[in-house]
Amino acid sequence: MNKFVSFGKIRKVVAATTVCILFALGGCSKYDDSDLWDEVRRQESRLAALETWQAQVNTNLQSLQGLVNAMNEGDVITSVTTFDAPEPGGYIISFQKGANITIYNGTKGDTGDTGGKGDTGEKGEKGDTPQIGIAEFPSGSGLYYWTLNGDFIEVGGNKMPATGENVALKLRINEGEWEVSYNNGQTWESLGVGTGGGGGDAIFSAVDDSHPDYVVFTLVAGGELRIAKYKTLDLIFEQPEGFDVHETKTVNFTTSGSVAFVTLINVTTGWKVTVNLAGNSGSFSITSPETFNEDNMEGEAIALASDGGDRTVMRKMLFFQKEEEGPVEGLPASWMLPDKAQPNATTGNSVDFTDFVAHDGTADLNVGQWWVKSDDENSILRAYRAGSTTGVQNILWLTTNPAVGDYVQLAGQIKNDYWQMEIPTTGLDAGTALKIEGEMQVSATGPSDILFQYSTDQSTWTPINPKIEDDITYTVRMLIGEAPGYAAIKTPINETFTITSAIPAGTLYIRMMVSSSVRASRLGNFTGTAGTWRITRPQYTGEADKVPIMKVTKL
């Protein structure tokens, strides 16, 4: 079924003339002819209104044709302006490329004046309004043709297109009948139907400018046309932050308006930038040089976006080498294990540090790839193996209950295994006092002697509060219960020491190393296949009572 645009019903126009009546009564000087003159003026006013309405209908026909042209040519609307005069008001539509068009609002038909009651006469024929519209053919082609009362208008056997410079459909009322011209008024054809007195919706029933992307023109006969709005073309992105050497970063961008392509020009030598465009958004992939020098430590590129026509926008993108960050002060450093209840934890079930430990995915811990971050995430508590062992090599975190406490555990240890704290510092003066606090616990077959040391390069180590006994150097000797049970006992860690030489900004390493192969029970040596060594959290009764498993402070 064709979609068409129709006129509103037009009231009947009385075309009678009163000139002869004026002559007939001209000799009656006392006759009151004021009513006759009022009727003359009313008829003239109605005829003038009819002519105005007819002109507005033809204007709307031309405007409808202009909208179809805009759609076919890809034109966009730059503004919609309303007006109240001349009546009945309407809209002025401005385009980026094409000329302005005017759309008049529909008007309500005049009901006419009520005359005196007279004899009942015969009922006259009702005037019909020709329904002029447009219809797309074939559907989806974007080709529109004029219709009359739902049928395509044909001229010379061909459908009459609603677009084109030489197409001009017009309507007029002549001697009480509708006439149509298919050649801009050069010739006219009667439609064989009478007219009313004008008025009614003229082609368009509504113009909606509320949508941000397009204007909707609703047609009287149903259906609508949508014409895109003009949008200022823009390319929007945030400038990237500083780059390390040969680092790649992604910068997302969006565009306003329809974009055909985005490209980059004038890219600083050494930097590489690629574009990924998907619709009206995308991303830049930026890679810094393999080495920085005076010529490339700062760079730029021009990002250019175009709609494929006459609109182009350029935006500058800046790159630069990341400034070296100043040292971070990690003192005080403390490690608090997160709560994660484990079933049957008191019987030894355990889990690894899924949520807060990173590693390289291997089972071998010789390189110390397991660690726990400090509360401020600046410092690390890490376990290192002295060499491969045949025993259990997992670092485990077990949660039992507040009465026992939580801990990290190294199992199957051998001599020179160690826990290490890695703490960034802005520098420490000679004579600065530091304090290490915590608790440790071993099984009867675990290590007995633990030596604390500190270093700034992990090569030269300075002992912390060393003691020597039986040719064994240690800082802490682990407590153990009496025979025969040798129950595990928590050993308090409370070591205060003084930095002997100034330490520059960098990382302070403190390690707690197994310094002998003697078992905690002092009954022989361990073999690396048994025994456990834990850093524990003291017992607690509630959240507020918790303390870190290990803490280092500056006094």
C-alpha positions in Angstrom: 0.0 0.0 0.0 1.4 3.4 -1.0 2.2 6.0 1.7 0.8 9.4 0.7 0.4 12.9 2.0 -3.2 14.4 2.0 -4.8 17.7 2.5 -7.4 18.4 5.2 -11.0 18.8 4.2 -11.8 22.2 2.9 -15.0 24.1 3.7 -17.3 25.1 0.8 -16.8 28.5 -0.7 -19.8 30.6 -1.6 -18.9 32.1 -5.0 -22.0 34.2 -5.4 -21.6 37.9 -6.3 -23.5 40.8 -4.9 -23.0 43.4 -7.6 -26.3 42.9 -9.3 -28.1 43.4 -5.9 -26.3 46.7 -5.4 -27.6 48.0 -8.7 -31.1 46.9 -8.1 -31.2 48.7 -4.8 -29.3 51.8 -5.9 -32.3 54.0 -6.3 -33.8 53.3 -2.9 -32.1 56.1 -0.9 -33.7 55.1 2.4 -32.8 51.4 2.1 -30.3 50.2 4.8 -27.7 48.2 2.7 -25.1 47.7 5.5 -25.8 44.0 5.7 -25.1 43.7 2.0 -21.8 45.5 2.3 -20.8 43.3 5.3 -21.5 40.2 3.2 -19.3 41.5 0.4 -16.5 42.1 2.8 -16.9 38.6 4.3 -16.8 37.0 0.8 -13.7 39.0 -0.1 -12.0 38.0 3.2 -12.8 34.3 2.6 -11.5 34.4 -0.9 -8.3 36.0 0.2 -7.9 33.3 2.9 -8.5 30.6 0.4 -5.9 32.0 -1.9 -3.4 32.2 1.0 -4.1 28.7 2.1 -3.7 27.4 -1.5 -0.3 29.1 -1.7 0.8 27.6 1.5 -0.3 24.1 0.4 1.8 24.5 -2.7 4.7 25.7 -0.6 4.4 22.6 1.6 4.4 20.5 -1.6 7.7 22.1 -2.7 9.1 21.6 0.9 8.2 17.9 0.8 10.1 17.7 -2.4 13.0 19.5 -0.8 13.1 17.0 2.1 13.3 14.1 -0.3 16.0 15.8 -2.3 18.0 16.4 1.0 17.7 12.7 1.9 18.9 11.6 -1.6 21.8 14.1 -1.6 22.9 13.3 2.0 22.2 16.9 3.1 21.8 17.7 6.8 19.8 20.2 8.7 21.6 23.0 10.4 18.6 24.7 12.1 14.9 24.6 12.7 13.3 28.0 13.3 9.6 28.5 14.2 7.5 31.5 13.2 4.0 32.7 14.2 3.4 35.2 11.3 2.1 34.9 8.8 -0.6 32.7 10.1 -1.0 29.9 10.8 2.8 29.8 11.6 5.2 27.1 10.9 8.9 26.2 10.5 11.9 27.4 8.4 14.3 24.5 7.8 17.9 25.3 7.0 20.3 22.9 5.4 24.1 22.7 5.1 24.1 22.6 1.3 20.5 23.2 0.0 18.3 26.2 0.2 15.9 26.8 3.1 12.4 25.4 3.0 9.2 26.6 4.7 6.6 24.3 6.2 3.2 25.8 7.2 1.1 24.5 10.0 -2.4 23.2 9.2 -5.4 25.4 9.9 -8.9 24.6 11.1 -11.6 25.1 8.4 -13.9 28.0 8.8 -17.4 27.0 9.8 -18.9 30.2 8.3 -21.5 32.5 9.7 -25.0 31.6 10.8 -27.7 33.2 8.7 -31.4 33.7 9.3 -33.7 30.7 9.1 -35.3 30.2 5.7 -36.9 27.6 3.7 -35.2 24.2 3.5 -33.4 23.8 0.1 -31.9 20.9 -1.7 -28.7 19.5 -0.3 -25.6 20.4 -2.4 -22.8 18.1 -3.4 -19.9 17.7 -0.9 -16.6 18.9 -2.1 -13.7 16.4 -2.0 -10.0 17.2 -1.3 -7.5 15.5 -3.6 -4.9 13.6 -1.6 -1.5 14.5 -3.0 1.3 12.4 -1.5 4.6 10.6 -2.2 5.5 6.9 -2.2 8.8 5.1 -2.4 9.2 2.7 -5.3 10.6 0.2 -5.2 10.7 -0.1 -1.4 14.1 0.8 0.1 15.4 2.4 -3.2 15.2 6.0 -1.9 13.2 6.9 -5.1 10.0 8.7 -4.4 7.1 9.5 -6.8 4.0 11.6 -6.5 0.7 10.0 -5.8 -2.9 11.2 -6.2 -5.5 9.6 -4.0 -3.1 6.7 -3.4 -2.2 6.0 -7.0 1.0 6.9 -8.8 0.7 10.0 -11.0 1.8 9.1 -14.5 2.9 11.5 -17.2 3.4 10.1 -20.6 3.1 6.6 -19.1 5.9 7.2 -16.6 5.6 7.7 -12.9 6.2 11.3 -11.9 9.3 11.6 -9.6 9.1 13.7 -6.5 12.6 14.9 -6.9 14.6 16.8 -9.6 14.9 20.3 -10.8 12.3 20.0 -13.5 9.6 18.5 -11.3 7.0 20.9 -10.0 3.6 19.7 -8.9 1.0 22.5 -8.1 -2.6 22.7 -7.0 -5.2 25.4 -7.5 -8.9 26.1 -7.2 -10.6 27.3 -10.3 -14.3 28.1 -10.6 -15.0 25.9 -7.5 -13.0 22.9 -8.7 -9.6 21.5 -7.9 -7.0 21.6 -10.7 -3.5 20.2 -10.8 -0.5 21.2 -12.9 2.4 18.8 -13.5 4.6 21.4 -15.3 4.9 24.2 -12.8 1.6 25.9 -13.8 2.1 26.0 -17.5 -1.0 23.9 -18.1 -3.8 22.7 -15.7 -6.0 19.7 -15.5 -9.3 19.5 -13.6 -9.5 16.7 -11.0 -13.3 16.7 -11.4 -14.0 17.4 -7.8 -15.4 20.4 -6.0 -13.8 22.4 -3.3 -14.6 23.5 0.1 -13.6 26.8 1.6 -10.0 26.0 2.5 -8.3 25.0 5.8 -7.1 21.7 7.3 -3.7 20.1 7.8 -1.4 21.0 4.9 0.8 18.0 4.1 2.6 17.9 7.5 1.0 17.1 10.8 4.1 17.6 13.0 7.8 18.7 13.0 9.8 17.2 15.9 13.2 18.8 16.6 13.7 17.2 20.0 16.1 14.4 19.0 19.8 15.3 19.1 20.6 13.5 15.8 17.8 14.1 13.4 14.5 16.0 12.8 11.2 14.0 12.3 8.6 15.2 9.8 5.3 13.4 10.4 3.0 13.3 7.4 -0.8 13.8 7.6 -1.5 10.5 5.8 0.8 8.6 8.0 4.5 7.8 8.0 7.5 10.1 8.6 10.7 11.4 7.1 13.9 11.7 9.2 16.6 14.1 8.2 20.0 14.0 10.0 21.1 17.1 11.9 24.4 18.8 11.2 27.0 18.1 13.8 30.3 19.8 14.3 32.9 17.3 13.5 35.3 16.6 16.4 37.9 14.1 17.5 38.0 13.6 21.3 40.7 11.8 23.3 42.8 12.2 26.4 46.5 12.8 26.1 48.6 9.7 27.0 50.8 9.8 30.1 54.5 9.3 30.1 56.2 6.3 28.4 58.9 4.0 29.4 61.3 2.8 26.7 59.6 0.8 24.0 56.3 0.8 25.8 52.9 0.5 24.0 49.8 2.3 25.3 46.3 2.4 24.0 44.4 5.8 23.8 40.7 5.5 23.1 38.9 8.2 21.1 35.4 9.2 20.1 34.1 11.4 17.4 31.1 13.7 17.0 29.4 13.7 13.6 29.7 11.1 10.9 33.4 10.1 10.4 34.6 8.3 7.2 38.2 7.9 8.3 40.8 8.8 11.0 44.5 9.0 10.2 47.8 10.4 11.7 50.3 12.6 10.1 53.6 14.2 11.2 54.5 11.5 13.7 57.8 12.2 15.5 60.6 9.9 14.3 61.0 6.9 16.6 57.4 6.8 17.7 54.9 4.5 16.2 51.1 5.2 16.1 48.4 3.1 14.5 44.6 3.7 14.3 41.7 1.3 14.8 38.4 2.9 13.8 35.0 1.2 14.5 32.1 3.4 13.6 32.4 6.8 15.3 34.9 5.6 17.9 38.2 3.7 18.1 41.7 3.8 19.5 45.3 4.8 18.9 48.1 2.3 19.6 51.2 4.3 20.6 54.7 2.7 21.0 57.7 4.7 22.3 61.2 4.5 20.8 63.5 1.6 21.7 65.9 4.2 23.2 65.3 7.8 24.2 67.5 10.7 23.1 67.2 14.5 22.9 65.3 14.3 19.6 62.6 11.8 20.6 62.1 12.1 24.4 59.2 14.3 23.5 57.1 13.7 20.4 53.8 14.5 18.7 51.4 13.4 15.9 48.5 15.1 14.2 45.3 13.1 14.4 43.1 13.9 11.4 39.4 12.9 11.1 37.2 13.5 8.1 33.6 12.9 7.1 34.8 12.0 3.6 33.4 15.3 2.3 34.3 18.8 3.0 34.6 18.5 6.8 37.9 17.8 8.5 39.2 18.2 12.0 42.8 17.9 13.3 43.9 17.4 16.9 47.5 17.3 18.2 48.6 14.3 20.3 51.6 14.7 22.5 54.0 12.0 23.8 56.8 12.2 26.3 59.3 10.1 28.2 58.0 9.2 31.7 59.8 11.2 34.4 61.7 9.1 36.8 59.7 8.9 39.9 61.2 9.8 43.2 61.9 7.2 45.8 59.0 5.9 47.8 59.2 5.7 51.6 58.1 2.2 52.6 58.7 2.6 56.3 56.8 1.6 58.4 56.1 -1.6 56.6 53.6 -4.2 57.8 51.9 -7.3 56.4 48.4 -8.2 57.4 46.9 -11.4 55.9 43.4 -11.2 54.5 40.7 -13.3 56.1 39.6 -16.3 54.1 38.2 -19.2 56.2 39.2 -22.6 55.0 37.4 -25.8 55.8 39.1 -28.2 58.2 41.9 -25.7 58.5 42.9 -26.9 61.9 43.8 -30.3 60.4 46.2 -28.8 58.0 44.3 -28.0 54.8 45.8 -25.1 53.1 45.6 -22.9 50.0 48.1 -20.8 48.2 48.0 -17.0 48.0 45.4 -16.8 45.3 44.2 -13.3 45.9 47.4 -11.5 47.0 50.4 -13.5 45.8 51.9 -13.3 42.3 54.2 -15.9 40.8 55.5 -17.0 37.4 53.3 -20.2 37.3 56.0 -22.7 38.1 56.3 -25.0 41.2 59.9 -24.2 41.8 60.4 -21.5 44.4 64.2 -21.2 44.1 63.9 -17.7 42.5 61.5 -16.4 45.1 58.6 -15.7 42.9 55.9 -16.0 45.6 55.3 -12.9 47.7 52.9 -11.0 49.9 52.4 -7.3 49.5 52.5 -5.0 52.5 49.4 -3.1 53.5 50.4 0.0 51.5 51.4 -2.3 48.6 54.9 -0.8 48.5 56.8 -3.5 50.2 57.1 -7.3 49.7 57.5 -10.3 51.9 59.0 -13.1 49.9 60.3 -16.6 50.4 63.5 -17.9 48.7 64.8 -21.4 48.4 68.5 -22.1 48.7 68.3 -24.9 46.2 66.0 -27.7 45.0 64.7 -30.1 47.6 62.7 -33.3 47.4 60.3 -32.1 50.1 57.2 -29.9 50.0 58.0 -26.6 48.3 54.8 -24.7 48.7 54.4 -21.4 50.6 51.0 -21.7 52.2 48.5 -19.5 54.0 46.2 -21.2 56.4 43.5 -19.6 58.4 42.4 -21.5 61.5 40.7 -19.3 64.1 41.4 -16.3 66.2 42.6 -18.4 69.1 45.4 -19.8 66.9 46.1 -17.0 64.5 47.0 -17.0 60.8 50.3 -17.6 59.1 52.4 -18.1 56.0 54.4 -21.3 56.0 57.5 -22.6 54.2 57.6 -26.4 54.4 60.5 -28.8 53.8 63.1 -26.2 54.3 66.9 -26.6 54.2 69.8 -24.4 55.4 70.0 -21.0 53.7 66.3 -20.9 52.8 65.0 -17.5 53.9 62.1 -15.1 54.1 63.0 -11.6 52.8 61.3 -8.2 53.3 61.9 -5.7 50.4 61.2 -2.2 51.6 61.6 1.0 49.5 63.1 3.9 51.3 64.0 7.5 50.6 67.3 7.0 52.4 68.4 6.3 55.9 71.1 8.1 57.9 73.9 6.3 59.7 72.7 5.6 63.2 69.0 5.2 62.3 67.3 2.6 64.5 64.9 0.1 63.0 62.7 -2.4 64.8 61.4 -5.8 63.5 58.3 -7.2 65.2 56.4 -10.4 64.7 56.1 -14.1 65.6 57.6 -17.3 64.2 56.8 -20.9 64.8 58.5 -24.2 63.7 57.7 -27.9 64.1 60.1 -30.2 65.9 61.7 -31.1 62.6 61.8 -27.5 61.4 64.8 -25.2 61.6 66.3 -24.1 64.9 68.5 -21.2 64.0 67.4 -18.1 62.2 69.9 -15.3 61.2 68.5 -11.8 60.5 70.5 -9.6 58.0 70.1 -6.4 56.0 71.5 -5.2 52.7 71.0 -2.6 50.0 72.2 -4.6 47.0 71.5 -8.3 48.0 75.2 -8.9 47.7 76.7 -7.6 50.9 74.8 -8.6 54.0 75.1 -7.1 57.5 74.0 -9.4 60.4 71.4 -8.1 62.8 72.1 -8.7 66.5 74.1 -11.8 65.8 74.9 -14.5 68.4 77.4 -17.3 68.0 77.0 -20.7 69.6 78.5 -24.0 68.6 79.9 -22.3 65.5 76.4 -21.3 64.5 75.6 -17.7 63.9 72.0 -16.7 64.5 69.7 -13.9 65.7 66.8 -16.0 66.9 66.8 -19.6 68.2 63.3 -21.0 67.7 61.4 -22.2 70.8 60.1 -25.8 71.0 58.3 -27.8 73.6 59.9 -30.3 75.9 60.4 -34.0 75.0 58.8 -36.2 74.2 56.1 -34.2 72.4 58.2 -31.2 71.3 55.1 -29.1 70.9 55.4 -26.1 68.6 55.8 -22.8 70.5 55.5 -19.3 69.0 58.7 -17.4 69.2 58.4 -13.6 69.6 60.4 -11.5 67.2 61.4 -8.2 68.6 64.8 -7.1 67.2 66.0 -3.5 67.3 69.2 -2.6 65.4 71.1 0.4 64.1 72.1 1.2 60.6 75.9 1.5 60.7 76.4 3.3 57.4 74.1 5.7 55.6 71.8 4.0 53.1 70.9 5.9 49.9 67.4 6.0 48.4 66.5 2.6 47.1 65.4 -0.7 48.5 66.3 -2.0 51.9 66.4 -5.8 52.1 65.9 -7.6 55.4 66.1 -11.4 55.4 65.5 -14.1 58.0 67.6 -17.1 56.9 68.0 -20.6 58.2 71.6 -20.5 59.4 72.1 -24.2 60.3 70.8 -27.6 59.5 69.9 -28.4 63.1 66.4 -29.4 63.9 64.4 -27.3 66.4 64.2 -30.3 68.7 68.1 -30.4 68.6 67.8 -34.1 67.7 69.9 -34.3 64.5 69.6 -32.4 61.3 66.6 -31.9 59.0 66.8 -33.2 55.4 64.4 -30.9 53.6 61.7 -33.5 53.3 59.9 -32.5 56.5 59.4 -29.7 59.0 57.6 -26.4 58.8 58.5 -22.8 59.4 55.8 -20.2 59.8 55.5 -16.5 60.2 52.4 -16.2 62.3 49.8 -13.7 63.4 49.4 -13.6 67.2 46.1 -14.7 68.7 43.2 -12.2 68.5 39.7 -12.0 69.7 38.2 -9.6 67.1 38.9 -7.4 64.1 40.2 -4.6 66.2 42.5 -6.9 68.0 44.4 -8.1 64.9 48.0 -7.3 64.3 50.3 -7.8 61.3 52.2 -11.0 60.9 55.4 -8.9 60.4 56.2 -5.3 60.9 59.3 -3.0 60.4 59.3 0.5 61.8 61.8 3.3 62.1 62.5 4.5 65.6 
